[in-house]
Amino acid sequence: MSRGRFPRALGAVVLLMAIAAALASGDTEVSASGVLHADYLYNTDAEASVMDARLDLDLTVGALTLGTVYRAYQLSDPLLYNPADIDVPLAEIRQRYAAYESGAFRARAGHFLSTFGHGLTLRSYEDVDLEHDTLLDGVKGEYRAGSVGLMALAGATEEMLFGVRSREHRVRAARISVPVGDWAELAGSAVERASTELDEEIEIPDDRARFEDTVRGAELSLWLGPLTLAGEYAGRNGENPVTGDGSIRGHATYAAGTLELGWLTLFGEFKDYEDFEHYLVSPPTCVREHVYTLMNRATYEIKLADERGFLVEGSAPVGDALYVTGGASEARNHDGELSHWEIFSQAEHSFWDAMTGGLGWSWSREYERGAFTEHMTGAADFYFTAVDGRVMEVSLEGQRTDDPSGRAWNDYLGAVTFYPGANVTFTTVVETTGDETQERDVWAMVEVRALLPEDVEASFSMGTERGGKKCSGGVCYTEPEFEGVRLRVAKYF
């Protein structure tokens, strides 16, 4: 969670300067936009409820934009039910910022996200669904001198470790990008990081609480007709947060290429990460991100401390009605021991105007100390369109899991979604498992979703929903099981 306490006085100065510049410009056009999300969950198993509300609001005055995010997370009984595992009660301004843009210059004070290149040297972002927030609190400036891009920033964020212990990360960073004709671009970046471990109950000695390092990176992008290539290298040098000495010499290498031939598209990625884990980096995983629920739960999580691997994919149309995709990925440590491999394929077919469908398949293994967990997953979805325009979607998924202990079980998931009109949706999801370690073996959830007047979207669901791993962009979150009713409302303005 982002809780930066970095130079707020400096942020306030930048904010006042931006307001003064906007007023001096004489441009007094004012507009506002935002969205309000509110979720109410009542868990009948725990007999406890959650109210989770979030307001994102932007106010634009000429060239100046003021933004804020307010979050309220209230529990009826924190000991019995806290699905997001957040310290409660929570009712606070989570983010606030001021942004100014004029021609080639942009500046922002307060909370901001930022990614350098492919995320090897810096990636600060938020994923609301996964409760992942590494936004920085500070100042950021960007300027384009012709085709040359410059960016500089300074900020901080807080990483919650466990209980009363946290770690504050402060960064100063800069990046420059320079095009080479219309066929290449070069970029370089430098990041200075200082991390301090904090404990609310005990005082941690400075030599154990604080460590510093620097990261420097270089990027190259090439556009050569049907071939697109990208590469990035970053080196890390500094103190080891575990031993406290100055022995860290980490590195990260990433390369990707795409070949577009019209009748065939080929894509490949390579990764090599060693001693590179940090709260504010998130490089490419070189792992396929699946849209199917059961495949997504088996997503492999990369190990930035020691990993090398690749992902290759190929896709092509077959005739006018069939499109196929297939590929494989692998990861090993630097000693050559397997960590993961996966083979996958997917096909989409248009049977006729009233029916389209797709098939997906994945076979993967994840290794730990020589043993492995194996997942074999298949999925199918079909879309049916009636003469009057109503649509029905049917999805079926099945997965077999073999774990290192010798246990094996099957999971099945089925979903039916019906669209009786443009503004109403009915969905039923049923899941079963043969895993005897689960407290229940069947889950069923029914949901009604409607688009109401005044840009309001509402949904009501009731039943049981299985928890499990949920991954996006290399970040994974364990979603808790749910039994009860859920009401969601979103208002856009």
HUGI-V386169 format. One line per field, one symbol per residue. phi: phi as a letter, one per 40 degrees, with the letter a starting at -180 (. if undefined). burial: 1 if it has 16 or more other C-alpha atoms within 10 Angstrom, else 0. A space follows every 10 residues. Layout:
# HUGI-V386169
phi: ???
burial: ???
This chain:
# HUGI-V386169
phi: .cbcbceccc cccccccccc cccccgcbcb abaiabbbbb bbccccfabb bbbabbbbbb bgcbbbbabb bbbbbcadcc aaccfbcbcb aaccaaabbb bagcbbbabh cababcfcgc caababbccc fbabdcbiba bbabbgbcbb aaaaaaabbc cafcbabcbb bbaaabbbcb gbbaababaa bbbbbbcbbc bbccddcbcb ababbbbbba bbbbgcbbba aabbbbaicc cccgcbccbc aabbaaabbb bgcabbbabb babafbcacb bacdcfbccc cccccccccc bcbccaaaaa bbabaacbgc bbbbbaaaba abcccgccba aabaaabbbb cadcabaabb aababbbafg cabbbbbbaa bbbbbcccgc bbbbbbbaab bbbccgcaab bbbbabbbbc acbbbbbbbb bbabcccccb bbbabbbbba cccgfbbbab bahbbccicb baggbbbccc cbbibbbbbb bba
burial: 0111110100 1101100110 1100000000 0000111111 1110000111 0111111111 1111111111 1111100100 1110000000 0001111111 1000011111 1101111111 1111110001 0011111111 1110000011 1111111111 0000011111 1111111110 0001111111 1111111100 0000000011 1111111111 1100000111 1111111111 1001000101 1111111110 0000111111 1111111001 1111111101 0111111111 0111111111 1111111000 0111111111 1110000111 1111111111 0000111111 1111111000 0111111111 1111000000 1111111111 1100000101 1111111110 0001111111 1111000000 0111111111 1000001111 1111110101 1001011010 0111111111 100
